[in-house]
Amino acid sequence: MAIEASFTVKQADFPLSAVFEQLTDVTIELDRIVPTGEAVIPYFWISADDTDKLTTDLSSDIGIEQVKVIDKLEKQMFVRIDWNLTHESILTAIINTDITLLSGIGKEKQWTFEVRASEQQDLSDFQTYCKDHDIPIELTELHAISSLRSDREYDLTDGQRDALVMAYSSGYFDSPRDATQDDLADELGITRQAVSSRLQRGMRRLVASTLITPEK
């Protein structure tokens, strides 16, 4: 049975920690693309108010060989990273075991990685690899893979989906919150009242579609 799991790693225990030392209120996110050739998670988005202060020479980080800035947008940088895979990290654990990386997001205190395994043993092998190589991961979530459902099955409008996705990616649902409804309104180009309404109605529809069992 396929399963999915979430792990956290302290920010200092994963390459790119220098980015957090140079920038404030920064988020680093794995670009969700299918890797080609032998490249390992090569592309990341770095989001911060002061990205211009980031130096691209991060070779002093033992886990990195080279960082290249591909593009710059307002408050964002798109970068390619060539890793030093002789340095043990969660990346080498992923490469050397039979699991698939689904997402990776780094913030000031920690990284959160979501992975998928075809069976329980594959996930156990990943955890054992991390333990044997002193890679300090913490399991935070574990669940069986569920069937794919579309937004239409959840009965979400496009506006509700956009608001919920933006709220999640911006840290609105984190504790403490990394974003306010005013922040979401600015990003979406709508009023705070509209954001509040979309979040409330969208959450209600999600709960009704996933947690509420219709009475027979």
HELIX and SHEET records of a PDB file:
HELIX    1   1 GLN A   11  ASP A   13  5                                   3    
HELIX    2   2 SER A   17  GLN A   22  1                                   6    
HELIX    3   3 THR A   51  LYS A   53  5                                   3    
HELIX    4   4 ILE A   90  ILE A   95  1                                   6    
HELIX    5   5 GLN A  120  ASP A  132  1                                  13    
HELIX    6   6 ASP A  151  TYR A  154  1                                   4    
HELIX    7   7 ASP A  158  SER A  170  1                                  13    
HELIX    8   8 GLN A  181  LEU A  188  1                                   8    
HELIX    9   9 ARG A  192  THR A  210  1                                  19    
SHEET    1   A 8 ILE A  64  LEU A  73  0                                        
SHEET    2   A 8 GLN A  76  TRP A  83 -1                                        
SHEET    3   A 8 TYR A  43  SER A  47 -1                                        
SHEET    4   A 8 THR A  27  LEU A  30 -1                                        
SHEET    5   A 8 ILE A  99  GLY A 106 -1                                        
SHEET    6   A 8 GLN A 110  ALA A 117 -1                                        
SHEET    7   A 8 ILE A   3  LYS A  10 -1                                        
SHEET    8   A 8 ILE A 137  ALA A 144 -1                                        
END                                                                             
